[in-house]
Amino acid sequence: MMGTSLSSVRRMEEGDPSVRFETYLAALEVYQLDNTLRFAEPEDDLIGLALEKQRLPQRVRTKKEKRLDF
């Protein structure tokens, strides 16, 4: 059971943009397709992680060697 009206399901099937997103999520859960949304998880997005790493600031100065003068 999706917990929504039959008219909402029909509108969803027709592609009506006014259907709430939670109706789509409920339909995925009813049809046991809720694992299809794993593509939206940030930790699994390798391309996005690589692009984010490129945006991080790069070290400009070289690391100075510490001298121990005793």
Buried (B, 14 or more C-beta within 10 A) or exposed (E): EBEBEEEBBEBBEEEEEEBEEEBEEBBBEEEEEEEEEEEEEEEEEEEEEEEEEEEEEEEEEEEEEEEEEE
